[in-house]
Amino acid sequence: MSKKTTRSAKPKVDPDAAPQQQKACAIKKVFYISEKLLNTDDDQRMCLERFYHPGKGQPALFITLQERHIMEVLEYAEPRRSWLLNSEVCSNGRMYMTTPIDPTFLALHHLRKHCAQRAMSLDSISVDEADTSTNRLLTKFINADSLKCVADVKTSGELVFYKYNKDRTLAWLAVKTRQVVSVLKAKQVHCGLGAKSQNFVRSEKIVDDNDVKEVDYLRMACDYVGRYLDADLHAELTRYLDIPSEIQALVEENATAKKRKSQQSQVSANSKKIKLANGEDAATQLRNSSLLDSDDNKESIISPPSTLAPLKERTMTAKEKVLAKSAKGSKSIASFFKVK
């Protein structure tokens, strides 16, 4: 078959249908959305908006619903993944999930930026910010009462002013961190240096060991909360909760393991000594006895007795008797190797 015939046998692609199909696959996304957002009236629509994310240091996607709900959009992307949607293959294998978020975490960044030295109203903060989404975040989604946990509130008539309070903020973040710790314990999430392998091996011994290490749960919970904070504020929260660094924790754990190993080896060495009824070991008991005092006793122990009991003659079996009878009168094999 010639090349011309082979090329002509290939199915032709419709130029009009291909772009539409590619475009349809490109715009499709896979979302896992909370039921709180889905069970709403028809006139209330969800919106995708971008607000500044302190943990990422840049604007991120959020889903909002009529200034009442705000949820973060989490993206999970793995290489070489795709979705099979009905009869189409969507090459974009990313998955998006929505999770509720406390808007106070988003407002905390703006309070630390503008209200650290002076008290300001939320409208004034919005004016100082060049991004228009800040005004919508602070005026529509932030509850004024929730900011009392992180700022000093001053009122003048109908105006309300806020000034960032570091002590209140750290105390509020510490409460949030301990709430996450309780959730991790309830879900039996393994923490610590061996958490990756222990998540696949569930045993009562491992769970008991992790329940004792409160600092491991506290460190993981602090990392979860720190994803929504500025880097410097996350470091301040770690010092406030007195959480040691992972390197320091590793050094302390290795030192504890070596100490425990040395204690176990010492205990095992002591347990190997054979104890007698009076509490003395066998070597000491033999040394203190009269068995090794005289030469006669030594000779009696070392040398065998001069008179031995005669050995009992073993009876031959019937088969052995037949073989012995048939071997009578025959030469031995050694006679063939004699010099002639």
Secondary structure, 3 states (H helix, E strand, C coil): CCHHHHHHHCCCCCCCHHHHHHHHHHHCCEEECCHHHHCCCCCCCEEEEEEEECCCCEEEEEEEECCCEEEEEEEECCCCCCEEECCEEECCCCEEEEEECCHHHHHHHHHHHHCCCCCECHHHHHHHCCCHHHHHHHHHHCCHHHHHHCEEEEEECCEEEEEECHHHHHHHHHHHHHHHHHHHHHCCCCCCCCHHHHCCCCCHHHHHHHHHCHHHHHHHHHHHHHCCCCHHHHHHHHHHCCCCCHHHHHHHHHHHHHHHHHHHHHHHHHHCCCECCCCCEHHHHHHHCHHHCCHHHHHHHHCCCCCCCCCCCCCCCHHHHHHHHHCCCCCCHHHHHCCC
